[in-house]
Amino acid sequence: MVRIFAVSELTEAVRTVLEGEFPFVWVRGQAVNVSRPMSGHVYFSLRDGEAVLPVVWFRGRQGFWGLVDPVTGEVFEEERGVGTMPLLPEEGRETLVAGRMTAYPPRGVYQLMAEVVQDVGVSDLAVALEALRRQLSAEGIFDPARKRPVPRNPRQVAVVTAPQGAAVQDFLRVASSRGLGAVVRIYPSPVQGDEAPARIVQALAQVVTDGWAEVVVILRGGGSLEDLWAFNTEAVVRAIAASPLPVVTGIGHEVDTTLADLAADLRAATPTHAAQLLWEEREVLAQQADDLYLALVRAARALVERHESRVVAVRERLAWVSPAARIHRALAEVRQLAARLPQRVAGRLGRVQADVARVRLQLALWGQGVAVQAAQAAFLHTALSRAGSRWMERRAQEIGVLAARLAALDPQAPLGRGFAVVWRDGAVVRSKAQVAPGVRLRVHVADGSFAAVVEEG
Protein backbone atom coordinates (compact mmCIF):
# COMPACT_ATOMS: atom_id res chain seq x y z
CA MET A 1 0.00 0.00 0.00
CA VAL A 2 1.35 3.44 -1.00
CA ARG A 3 1.89 5.80 1.92
CA ILE A 4 1.05 9.48 1.41
CA PHE A 5 3.17 11.83 3.51
CA ALA A 6 2.16 15.22 4.78
CA VAL A 7 4.71 17.92 3.95
CA SER A 8 5.73 18.40 7.56
CA GLU A 9 5.89 14.63 8.07
CA LEU A 10 8.21 14.11 5.09
CA THR A 11 10.36 17.10 6.03
CA GLU A 12 10.78 15.74 9.55
CA ALA A 13 11.79 12.37 8.15
CA VAL A 14 14.40 14.01 5.92
CA ARG A 15 15.73 16.01 8.88
CA THR A 16 16.05 12.86 10.96
CA VAL A 17 18.00 11.11 8.17
CA LEU A 18 20.30 14.10 7.66
CA GLU A 19 21.08 14.52 11.33
CA GLY A 20 21.61 10.79 11.70
CA GLU A 21 23.90 10.44 8.71
CA PHE A 22 25.85 13.67 9.20
CA PRO A 23 26.04 14.37 12.94
CA PHE A 24 29.28 16.28 12.51
CA VAL A 25 31.01 17.21 9.23
CA TRP A 26 33.73 19.52 7.97
CA VAL A 27 32.89 21.50 4.81
CA ARG A 28 35.14 23.78 2.81
CA GLY A 29 33.99 26.40 0.29
CA GLN A 30 33.87 30.06 -0.67
CA ALA A 31 31.85 32.19 1.79
CA VAL A 32 29.16 34.24 0.03
CA ASN A 33 26.09 36.28 1.05
CA VAL A 34 27.42 36.85 4.56
CA SER A 35 25.02 38.70 6.87
CA ARG A 36 24.42 39.25 10.58
CA PRO A 37 20.94 40.65 11.42
CA MET A 38 19.95 42.23 14.74
CA SER A 39 19.50 38.80 16.30
CA GLY A 40 23.28 38.28 16.24
CA HIS A 41 23.05 35.02 14.27
CA VAL A 42 25.33 34.78 11.23
CA TYR A 43 23.97 33.56 7.89
CA PHE A 44 26.07 32.77 4.84
CA SER A 45 26.58 30.12 2.17
CA LEU A 46 29.51 27.96 1.17
CA ARG A 47 29.91 27.70 -2.58
CA ASP A 48 32.19 25.85 -4.94
CA GLY A 49 32.00 25.18 -8.66
CA GLU A 50 29.19 22.66 -8.31
CA ALA A 51 26.83 23.60 -5.49
CA VAL A 52 25.82 26.02 -2.72
CA LEU A 53 25.28 25.03 0.93
CA PRO A 54 23.37 27.36 3.32
CA VAL A 55 25.04 27.83 6.71
CA VAL A 56 23.61 29.22 9.95
CA TRP A 57 25.94 30.10 12.85
CA PHE A 58 23.76 30.76 15.87
CA ARG A 59 24.82 33.37 18.36
CA GLY A 60 25.10 30.87 21.19
CA ARG A 61 27.61 28.83 19.16
CA GLN A 62 29.88 31.78 18.41
CA GLY A 63 31.85 31.69 21.68
CA PHE A 64 34.60 29.61 20.11
CA TRP A 65 36.76 31.15 17.41
CA GLY A 66 39.95 29.27 16.80
CA LEU A 67 41.89 26.96 14.56
CA VAL A 68 41.08 23.27 14.73
CA ASP A 69 42.82 20.55 12.81
CA PRO A 70 39.91 18.72 11.10
CA VAL A 71 41.97 15.49 10.99
CA THR A 72 43.31 15.30 14.56
CA GLY A 73 40.90 17.68 16.28
CA GLU A 74 43.84 19.60 17.81
CA VAL A 75 42.96 23.14 18.93
CA PHE A 76 45.54 25.86 18.26
CA GLU A 77 43.85 28.77 20.02
CA GLU A 78 42.05 29.15 23.31
CA GLU A 79 38.32 29.51 23.63
CA ARG A 80 37.05 33.07 23.80
CA GLY A 81 34.37 34.41 26.11
CA VAL A 82 30.77 34.09 25.07
CA GLY A 83 30.36 37.87 25.04
CA THR A 84 33.17 38.36 22.52
CA MET A 85 31.86 39.27 19.05
CA PRO A 86 33.52 36.95 16.50
CA LEU A 87 34.67 38.20 13.13
CA LEU A 88 32.35 37.51 10.24
CA PRO A 89 33.51 35.19 7.46
CA GLU A 90 34.81 37.44 4.69
CA GLU A 91 32.93 37.54 1.41
CA GLY A 92 34.77 35.56 -1.26
CA ARG A 93 37.26 33.87 1.11
CA GLU A 94 37.79 30.17 1.37
CA THR A 95 36.25 29.14 4.69
CA LEU A 96 36.28 25.89 6.68
CA VAL A 97 33.11 25.13 8.69
CA ALA A 98 32.39 22.27 11.08
CA GLY A 99 28.89 21.40 12.26
CA ARG A 100 25.92 19.15 11.80
CA MET A 101 23.54 18.83 8.86
CA THR A 102 19.84 19.42 9.43
CA ALA A 103 16.69 20.46 7.61
CA TYR A 104 14.74 23.68 8.17
CA PRO A 105 11.04 22.73 7.82
CA PRO A 106 9.54 26.23 7.41
CA ARG A 107 11.56 26.80 4.23
CA GLY A 108 11.97 23.21 3.12
CA VAL A 109 15.78 23.42 2.79
CA TYR A 110 18.71 21.61 4.29
CA GLN A 111 21.49 23.59 5.94
CA LEU A 112 24.67 23.29 7.97
CA MET A 113 24.45 24.39 11.62
CA ALA A 114 27.97 25.67 12.27
CA GLU A 115 29.94 24.90 15.42
CA VAL A 116 33.39 26.00 14.22
CA VAL A 117 34.13 28.58 11.49
CA GLN A 118 37.68 29.31 10.45
CA ASP A 119 39.31 31.13 7.56
CA VAL A 120 41.29 29.28 4.90
CA GLY A 121 42.17 32.21 2.66
CA VAL A 122 41.13 34.13 -0.39
CA SER A 123 41.28 32.26 -3.69
CA ASP A 124 43.59 33.41 -6.45
CA LEU A 125 40.59 34.27 -8.62
CA ALA A 126 39.12 36.47 -5.91
CA VAL A 127 42.43 38.32 -5.54
CA ALA A 128 42.69 38.85 -9.30
CA LEU A 129 39.08 39.96 -9.46
CA GLU A 130 39.54 42.59 -6.78
CA ALA A 131 42.73 43.92 -8.41
CA LEU A 132 40.99 44.28 -11.79
CA ARG A 133 37.94 45.86 -10.18
CA ARG A 134 40.10 48.52 -8.51
CA GLN A 135 41.94 49.25 -11.78
CA LEU A 136 38.80 49.62 -13.90
CA SER A 137 37.03 51.61 -11.21
CA ALA A 138 39.92 54.08 -11.14
CA GLU A 139 39.51 54.52 -14.91
CA GLY A 140 35.83 55.40 -14.48
CA ILE A 141 34.53 52.27 -16.25
CA PHE A 142 31.93 51.75 -13.50
CA ASP A 143 31.02 55.44 -13.13
CA PRO A 144 27.19 55.79 -13.01
CA ALA A 145 27.42 59.08 -14.94
CA ARG A 146 28.78 57.13 -17.93
CA LYS A 147 25.78 54.83 -18.17
CA ARG A 148 23.19 55.37 -20.90
CA PRO A 149 19.40 55.11 -20.59
CA VAL A 150 17.92 51.81 -21.71
CA PRO A 151 14.86 52.09 -24.02
CA ARG A 152 11.59 50.89 -22.54
CA ASN A 153 9.65 48.28 -24.57
CA PRO A 154 12.27 48.00 -27.35
CA ARG A 155 11.21 46.41 -30.65
CA GLN A 156 14.64 45.06 -31.71
CA VAL A 157 16.83 43.33 -29.13
CA ALA A 158 20.17 41.57 -29.60
CA VAL A 159 20.97 38.79 -27.11
CA VAL A 160 24.51 37.51 -26.59
CA THR A 161 24.37 34.10 -24.92
CA ALA A 162 24.70 30.36 -25.37
CA PRO A 163 21.71 29.55 -27.62
CA GLN A 164 20.97 26.20 -25.97
CA GLY A 165 21.15 27.41 -22.38
CA ALA A 166 18.27 27.61 -19.95
CA ALA A 167 18.96 31.33 -19.43
CA VAL A 168 17.91 32.33 -22.96
CA GLN A 169 14.85 30.07 -22.78
CA ASP A 170 13.70 31.78 -19.57
CA PHE A 171 14.37 35.18 -21.15
CA LEU A 172 12.38 34.38 -24.30
CA ARG A 173 9.50 32.85 -22.31
CA VAL A 174 9.03 36.04 -20.27
CA ALA A 175 9.61 38.30 -23.28
CA SER A 176 6.84 36.56 -25.25
CA SER A 177 4.26 37.53 -22.63
CA ARG A 178 5.25 41.19 -22.17
CA GLY A 179 5.58 44.37 -24.20
CA LEU A 180 4.00 45.05 -27.59
CA GLY A 181 5.88 42.42 -29.52
CA ALA A 182 9.59 42.52 -30.28
CA VAL A 183 12.12 40.80 -32.52
CA VAL A 184 14.91 39.08 -30.57
CA ARG A 185 18.05 38.14 -32.49
CA ILE A 186 20.43 35.66 -30.83
CA TYR A 187 24.17 36.20 -31.24
CA PRO A 188 25.57 32.83 -30.11
CA SER A 189 28.63 32.70 -27.90
CA PRO A 190 29.97 30.38 -25.23
CA VAL A 191 29.54 31.88 -21.77
CA GLN A 192 32.03 29.69 -19.92
CA GLY A 193 35.53 28.44 -20.68
CA ASP A 194 38.76 29.82 -22.06
CA GLU A 195 37.35 30.89 -25.41
CA ALA A 196 34.26 32.59 -23.95
CA PRO A 197 35.74 36.10 -23.39
CA ALA A 198 36.97 36.48 -26.98
CA ARG A 199 33.72 35.12 -28.41
CA ILE A 200 31.62 37.44 -26.24
CA VAL A 201 33.67 40.44 -27.39
CA GLN A 202 33.30 39.28 -31.01
CA ALA A 203 29.52 38.93 -30.63
CA LEU A 204 29.22 42.44 -29.17
CA ALA A 205 31.23 43.84 -32.08
CA GLN A 206 28.97 42.02 -34.55
CA VAL A 207 25.87 43.53 -32.93
CA VAL A 208 27.33 47.01 -33.38
CA THR A 209 28.36 46.28 -36.98
CA ASP A 210 24.86 45.08 -37.90
CA GLY A 211 23.42 48.36 -36.62
CA TRP A 212 20.06 46.70 -36.13
CA ALA A 213 19.39 46.46 -32.41
CA GLU A 214 18.15 49.11 -29.99
CA VAL A 215 19.73 47.39 -26.98
CA VAL A 216 22.10 44.49 -26.25
CA VAL A 217 21.35 41.87 -23.58
CA ILE A 218 24.03 39.51 -22.22
CA LEU A 219 22.64 36.39 -20.52
CA ARG A 220 24.10 33.57 -18.46
CA GLY A 221 22.74 31.27 -15.77
CA GLY A 222 24.12 30.95 -12.26
CA GLY A 223 27.40 29.32 -11.26
CA SER A 224 30.52 29.61 -9.20
CA LEU A 225 33.12 32.33 -9.48
CA GLU A 226 35.03 30.11 -11.90
CA ASP A 227 31.92 29.53 -14.02
CA LEU A 228 31.23 33.24 -14.30
CA TRP A 229 34.85 34.25 -14.79
CA ALA A 230 34.39 35.15 -18.48
CA PHE A 231 32.30 38.13 -17.33
CA ASN A 232 35.06 39.28 -14.99
CA THR A 233 37.69 39.51 -17.74
CA GLU A 234 39.10 42.87 -18.77
CA ALA A 235 38.31 42.34 -22.48
CA VAL A 236 34.60 41.71 -21.89
CA VAL A 237 34.23 44.58 -19.40
CA ARG A 238 35.92 47.06 -21.76
CA ALA A 239 33.83 45.86 -24.71
CA ILE A 240 30.65 46.48 -22.71
CA ALA A 241 31.79 49.95 -21.66
CA ALA A 242 32.77 50.86 -25.24
CA SER A 243 29.52 49.66 -26.82
CA PRO A 244 27.59 52.51 -28.50
CA LEU A 245 24.38 50.62 -27.72
CA PRO A 246 22.92 50.34 -24.20
CA VAL A 247 23.91 47.03 -22.60
CA VAL A 248 21.77 45.05 -20.13
CA THR A 249 23.25 42.10 -18.22
CA GLY A 250 21.32 39.20 -16.73
CA ILE A 251 24.14 37.04 -15.40
CA GLY A 252 23.82 34.38 -12.72
CA HIS A 253 21.55 34.66 -9.73
CA GLU A 254 20.64 37.71 -7.68
CA VAL A 255 23.63 37.21 -5.40
CA ASP A 256 26.10 37.03 -8.31
CA THR A 257 27.64 40.35 -9.31
CA THR A 258 30.33 40.39 -12.00
CA LEU A 259 32.47 43.21 -13.35
CA ALA A 260 30.34 43.02 -16.51
CA ASP A 261 27.32 43.88 -14.34
CA LEU A 262 29.15 46.91 -12.95
CA ALA A 263 30.08 48.14 -16.44
CA ALA A 264 26.65 47.53 -17.99
CA ASP A 265 24.11 50.32 -18.36
CA LEU A 266 21.51 48.21 -16.53
CA ARG A 267 22.05 45.13 -14.37
CA ALA A 268 19.29 42.55 -13.98
CA ALA A 269 19.32 40.07 -11.11
CA THR A 270 18.57 37.09 -13.39
CA PRO A 271 17.92 36.42 -17.10
CA THR A 272 14.20 36.44 -16.35
CA HIS A 273 14.52 39.76 -14.56
CA ALA A 274 16.26 41.20 -17.63
CA ALA A 275 13.13 40.58 -19.72
CA GLN A 276 10.99 42.13 -16.99
CA LEU A 277 13.14 45.27 -16.99
CA LEU A 278 12.96 45.64 -20.78
CA TRP A 279 9.25 45.09 -21.34
CA GLU A 280 6.21 46.09 -19.30
CA GLU A 281 3.28 43.79 -18.67
CA ARG A 282 0.73 43.91 -21.46
CA GLU A 283 -2.11 44.59 -19.05
CA VAL A 284 -0.28 47.74 -17.88
CA LEU A 285 0.29 48.86 -21.48
CA ALA A 286 -3.36 48.23 -22.31
CA GLN A 287 -4.45 50.35 -19.36
CA GLN A 288 -2.06 53.13 -20.42
CA ALA A 289 -3.51 52.97 -23.95
CA ASP A 290 -7.05 53.26 -22.56
CA ASP A 291 -6.03 56.25 -20.44
CA LEU A 292 -4.45 57.96 -23.47
CA TYR A 293 -7.56 57.24 -25.59
CA LEU A 294 -9.88 58.74 -22.99
CA ALA A 295 -7.64 61.79 -22.63
CA LEU A 296 -7.62 62.20 -26.44
CA VAL A 297 -11.42 61.97 -26.60
CA ARG A 298 -11.78 64.60 -23.86
CA ALA A 299 -9.30 66.90 -25.60
CA ALA A 300 -11.06 66.47 -28.97
CA ARG A 301 -14.45 67.26 -27.46
CA ALA A 302 -13.10 70.35 -25.74
CA LEU A 303 -11.48 71.50 -29.00
CA VAL A 304 -14.71 71.02 -30.97
CA GLU A 305 -16.72 72.91 -28.33
CA ARG A 306 -14.26 75.82 -28.41
CA HIS A 307 -14.43 76.04 -32.20
CA GLU A 308 -18.23 75.77 -32.20
CA SER A 309 -18.42 78.69 -29.77
CA ARG A 310 -16.11 80.73 -32.00
CA VAL A 311 -18.21 79.91 -35.09
CA VAL A 312 -21.41 80.98 -33.33
CA ALA A 313 -19.80 84.25 -32.19
CA VAL A 314 -18.42 85.00 -35.67
CA ARG A 315 -21.80 84.19 -37.28
CA GLU A 316 -23.56 86.59 -34.93
CA ARG A 317 -21.06 89.37 -35.68
CA LEU A 318 -21.35 88.79 -39.44
CA ALA A 319 -25.15 88.80 -39.23
CA TRP A 320 -25.07 92.22 -37.48
CA VAL A 321 -22.78 93.92 -40.03
CA SER A 322 -24.17 92.31 -43.23
CA PRO A 323 -25.95 94.56 -45.84
CA ALA A 324 -29.21 92.65 -45.41
CA ALA A 325 -29.19 93.30 -41.67
CA ARG A 326 -28.48 97.00 -42.23
CA ILE A 327 -31.42 97.22 -44.71
CA HIS A 328 -33.71 95.48 -42.24
CA ARG A 329 -32.71 97.87 -39.48
CA ALA A 330 -33.30 100.92 -41.79
CA LEU A 331 -36.71 99.60 -42.81
CA ALA A 332 -37.64 99.06 -39.20
CA GLU A 333 -36.64 102.64 -38.39
CA VAL A 334 -38.74 104.00 -41.30
CA ARG A 335 -41.71 101.95 -40.19
CA GLN A 336 -41.37 103.29 -36.67
CA LEU A 337 -41.26 106.90 -37.95
CA ALA A 338 -44.22 106.31 -40.27
CA ALA A 339 -46.17 104.81 -37.38
CA ARG A 340 -45.46 107.79 -35.10
CA LEU A 341 -46.19 110.48 -37.77
CA PRO A 342 -50.03 110.18 -37.85
CA GLN A 343 -50.13 110.18 -34.08
CA ARG A 344 -48.04 113.32 -33.84
CA VAL A 345 -50.06 115.09 -36.57
CA ALA A 346 -53.31 114.07 -34.94
CA GLY A 347 -52.08 115.30 -31.60
CA ARG A 348 -51.00 118.62 -33.05
CA LEU A 349 -54.31 119.14 -34.83
CA GLY A 350 -56.18 118.12 -31.69
CA ARG A 351 -54.40 120.77 -29.70
CA VAL A 352 -55.17 123.39 -32.40
CA GLN A 353 -58.82 122.44 -32.42
CA ALA A 354 -58.90 122.64 -28.64
CA ASP A 355 -57.44 126.16 -28.80
CA VAL A 356 -60.05 127.21 -31.40
CA ALA A 357 -62.86 125.76 -29.34
CA ARG A 358 -61.63 127.55 -26.28
CA VAL A 359 -61.49 130.84 -28.16
CA ARG A 360 -65.02 130.36 -29.51
CA LEU A 361 -66.24 129.57 -26.05
CA GLN A 362 -64.66 132.70 -24.69
CA LEU A 363 -66.31 134.75 -27.47
CA ALA A 364 -69.65 133.24 -26.71
CA LEU A 365 -69.35 133.82 -23.01
CA TRP A 366 -67.93 137.29 -23.01
CA GLY A 367 -69.97 138.69 -25.85
CA GLN A 368 -67.63 141.63 -26.13
CA GLY A 369 -64.83 142.36 -28.47
CA VAL A 370 -66.19 139.91 -30.93
CA ALA A 371 -64.38 141.47 -33.79
CA VAL A 372 -61.10 141.61 -31.87
CA GLN A 373 -61.51 138.10 -30.66
CA ALA A 374 -62.51 136.93 -34.11
CA ALA A 375 -59.40 138.56 -35.56
CA GLN A 376 -57.29 136.96 -32.89
CA ALA A 377 -58.94 133.63 -33.58
CA ALA A 378 -58.33 134.01 -37.30
CA PHE A 379 -54.71 134.95 -36.63
CA LEU A 380 -54.24 132.00 -34.34
CA HIS A 381 -55.90 129.73 -36.83
CA THR A 382 -53.62 130.96 -39.58
CA ALA A 383 -50.52 130.69 -37.39
CA LEU A 384 -51.45 127.22 -36.30
CA SER A 385 -52.15 126.18 -39.86
CA ARG A 386 -48.76 127.49 -40.99
CA ALA A 387 -46.99 125.83 -38.07
CA GLY A 388 -48.73 122.58 -38.88
CA SER A 389 -47.75 122.87 -42.52
CA ARG A 390 -44.12 123.59 -41.67
CA TRP A 391 -44.05 120.67 -39.24
CA MET A 392 -45.55 118.41 -41.90
CA GLU A 393 -42.96 119.61 -44.41
CA ARG A 394 -40.09 118.83 -42.01
CA ARG A 395 -41.49 115.38 -41.37
CA ALA A 396 -41.87 114.83 -45.10
CA GLN A 397 -38.25 115.89 -45.63
CA GLU A 398 -37.10 113.48 -42.93
CA ILE A 399 -39.05 110.68 -44.57
CA GLY A 400 -37.52 111.63 -47.94
CA VAL A 401 -33.98 111.48 -46.47
CA LEU A 402 -34.67 108.08 -44.93
CA ALA A 403 -36.18 106.85 -48.20
CA ALA A 404 -33.05 108.04 -50.06
CA ARG A 405 -30.78 106.27 -47.55
CA LEU A 406 -32.86 103.13 -47.93
CA ALA A 407 -32.66 103.36 -51.72
CA ALA A 408 -28.88 103.78 -51.53
CA LEU A 409 -28.64 100.54 -49.55
CA ASP A 410 -30.78 98.64 -52.03
CA PRO A 411 -28.44 96.06 -53.74
CA GLN A 412 -30.74 96.08 -56.81
CA ALA A 413 -30.43 99.81 -57.43
CA PRO A 414 -26.96 99.67 -59.12
CA LEU A 415 -28.23 96.88 -61.35
CA GLY A 416 -31.02 99.17 -62.62
CA ARG A 417 -28.35 101.70 -63.66
CA GLY A 418 -26.60 99.16 -65.88
CA PHE A 419 -24.23 97.55 -63.40
CA ALA A 420 -23.88 93.78 -62.97
CA VAL A 421 -22.69 91.42 -60.20
CA VAL A 422 -20.36 88.59 -61.27
CA TRP A 423 -20.25 85.39 -59.21
CA ARG A 424 -17.80 82.49 -59.34
CA ASP A 425 -18.51 79.29 -57.41
CA GLY A 426 -20.98 81.08 -55.12
CA ALA A 427 -18.63 83.98 -54.32
CA VAL A 428 -18.62 87.55 -55.71
CA VAL A 429 -15.70 88.28 -58.06
CA ARG A 430 -13.91 91.33 -56.64
CA SER A 431 -10.57 91.09 -58.47
CA LYS A 432 -9.22 90.15 -61.89
CA ALA A 433 -6.93 87.69 -60.12
CA GLN A 434 -9.98 85.55 -59.24
CA VAL A 435 -10.66 84.58 -62.88
CA ALA A 436 -8.74 83.01 -65.74
CA PRO A 437 -9.54 82.04 -69.34
CA GLY A 438 -12.07 79.26 -69.50
CA VAL A 439 -13.56 79.89 -66.04
CA ARG A 440 -17.36 79.76 -65.91
CA LEU A 441 -19.08 82.73 -64.26
CA ARG A 442 -22.61 83.80 -63.32
CA VAL A 443 -23.65 87.38 -64.17
CA HIS A 444 -26.58 89.01 -62.38
CA VAL A 445 -28.32 92.09 -63.97
CA ALA A 446 -31.49 93.99 -63.10
CA ASP A 447 -33.95 91.61 -64.75
CA GLY A 448 -32.20 88.25 -64.20
CA SER A 449 -28.92 86.36 -64.58
CA PHE A 450 -27.01 84.45 -67.26
CA ALA A 451 -23.86 82.28 -67.52
CA ALA A 452 -20.60 83.48 -69.06
CA VAL A 453 -17.16 82.04 -69.86
CA VAL A 454 -13.93 84.07 -69.55
CA GLU A 455 -11.98 84.42 -72.81
CA GLU A 456 -8.45 85.56 -73.60
CA GLY A 457 -7.86 89.27 -73.22
Buried (B, 14 or more C-beta within 10 A) or exposed (E): EEEEEEEEEBBBEBBEEBBEEBEEEEBEBBBBBBEBEEEEBBBBBBBBEEEBBBBBBBBEBBEBBEEBEBEEEEEEEEEBEEEEEBEBBBEBBBBBBBBBBBBBBEEEEBBBBBBBBBBEEBBEBBEEBEEBBEEBEEEEBBEEEEBEEBBEBBEEBBBBBBEEBEBBEBBBEBBEEBBEEBEBEBBBBBBBEEEBBBBBBBBBBEBBEEEEBBBBBBBBBBBBBEBBBBBBBEEBBBBBBBBEBBBBBBBBEEEBBBBBBBBBBBBBBBBBBBBBBBBBEEEEBEEEEEEEEEEEEEEEEEEEEEEEEEEEEEEEEEEEEEEEEEBEEBEEEBEEBEEEBEEEBEEBEEEBEEBBEEBEEEBEEEEEEEEEBEEBBEEBBEEBEEEBEEEBEEBEEEBEEBEEEBEEBEEEEEBEEEEEBBEBEEEEBEEEEBBEEEEEBBBBEEEEEEEEEBEEE
